[in-house]
Amino acid sequence: MKTDKNAIIKITDSGCGINKGHLPKVTDPFFTTKDPGKGTGLGLTITYRIIKDHNGQFKIGSKQNIGTTVTIILPLKKA
């Protein structure tokens, strides 16, 4: 979706969702729910920083057993 000032990207899945207590932590460096040695927990941290570096917004909402929606809002520059 595009508005006059922003590009809005929404990604939704119908997976198991994210635990309510984990939502505030998903962009924290090294946060993971995986077993030790199975993941570093940097993917969303890096994504979040790139979006913020471009003056954007990263929003995540989730309901367990229903799914998750990630919304990325990036400002558009006029050429």
C-alpha positions in Angstrom: 0.0 0.0 0.0 1.2 3.5 -0.7 0.0 6.8 0.6 1.2 10.3 -0.5 3.9 10.2 2.2 4.5 6.6 3.1 4.9 3.1 1.7 3.1 0.6 4.0 4.0 -3.0 3.9 2.0 -5.6 5.8 3.0 -9.2 6.2 0.5 -11.6 7.9 0.7 -15.3 8.6 -1.7 -17.7 10.1 0.8 -19.5 12.3 0.9 -20.2 16.0 1.5 -16.5 16.9 3.9 -15.0 19.3 3.6 -15.3 23.1 2.2 -12.0 24.5 5.2 -11.8 26.9 7.7 -12.1 24.1 6.2 -9.4 21.8 8.1 -6.5 23.5 11.4 -8.4 23.2 11.3 -9.6 19.6 13.6 -6.8 18.3 16.0 -7.0 21.3 19.5 -8.2 20.3 20.0 -11.9 20.8 16.4 -12.6 21.9 15.3 -16.0 20.7 13.0 -18.7 21.9 15.1 -21.3 20.1 17.3 -23.8 22.0 20.9 -22.8 22.5 22.9 -23.1 19.4 19.8 -23.1 17.1 19.7 -19.3 16.4 21.3 -16.0 17.3 18.2 -13.8 17.6 19.5 -11.0 15.4 17.1 -11.1 12.4 14.4 -8.8 13.7 17.0 -6.6 15.5 18.8 -5.9 12.2 15.5 -5.4 10.4 14.2 -3.0 13.0 17.4 -1.0 12.9 17.4 -0.7 9.1 13.8 0.5 9.1 14.6 3.0 11.9 17.7 4.2 10.0 15.3 5.1 7.1 13.0 7.0 9.5 10.4 4.2 9.3 8.2 2.4 11.7 8.1 -1.3 12.5 5.0 -2.6 14.2 4.2 -6.2 15.2 0.9 -7.6 16.5 0.2 -11.2 17.2 -2.5 -13.5 18.7 -1.6 -17.0 19.8 -3.1 -19.7 17.7 -4.3 -17.1 15.2 -1.2 -15.5 13.6 1.1 -12.5 13.4 1.1 -9.2 11.4 4.2 -7.1 10.8 3.6 -3.6 9.5 6.5 -1.6 8.0 6.0 2.1 7.3 8.6 3.9 5.2 8.5 7.5 4.3 8.6 8.3 0.5 11.0 10.8 -0.8 9.9 13.0 -3.7 12.3 12.8 -6.7 
